[in-house]
């Protein structure tokens, strides 16, 4: 079985406002991923600009088939 990370996140933008995600899932390689790498992936994958603080919450690793190829 493949590994995925399930987590909540909060992102503040440096020019005001922010976004949140709950129960967000991402495919990962290996058994763990650090919060900085998760934040970087979200920012890049969603093409976010003017990102201030990123908070990763309730992170857990699950076994589930990868969704991306």
N, C-alpha and C positions, 0 to 999 in steps of 0.2 A: 504494500500500500504506500502511496505517496504521502508526503507531509504538507500540511497547510497551516497557516497561522490565522487565528480568528482574534479580532481585537476591536476596540472602540478607539476613536481618535477625535481630537479637537485641534483645529488649525486656526490661528489668529493671523490676520493679514496686517502688514505694517502700515497700510493706508486706511485701516478700519475694517470692521466686519470679521467674519470667520465662517467656517463650516465645521460640521460634525459628521461622524459616521459611526454607526452601531453595527456590531456583528459583521464587520468587514472581513472578507476572506481573501487571502493571497497564497498562491503556490510558493513553496520554498524548497530549497535544496538543503539537505541535512536535517538536524534535529532541533535547531534553534535559529533565531535571528535577533539581533539587538535592536533596541528602539530607534537608534539613529539610522540604521539601515532601512528600517520600515518607513520612517519619516521621509527619507530621501526617495524611496521607491514611490510613495504616494505622490509626492510633489512632482516627480518626473513623469509618472504615468498619467496623472491628471493634468499635466502641463500648467501647474499653478505658478503664478508670479507674485511678487511682493509678499512672500511668506515670512511671517514673524515667528512666533513660538508654535511648536508642534508638541502635543501631548499624546502619548500612547497609553491606553488604559485597558485593563482586563484582558491582557494578552494571554493566549493559550495555544499550544500546538496540538493539532488533531491529525489523525490518519484519515485521509480522504483522497480520492483520485484527483490528480491535477486537472484543471479546467482549460488551461492554455497549452498550446503545443510548443 
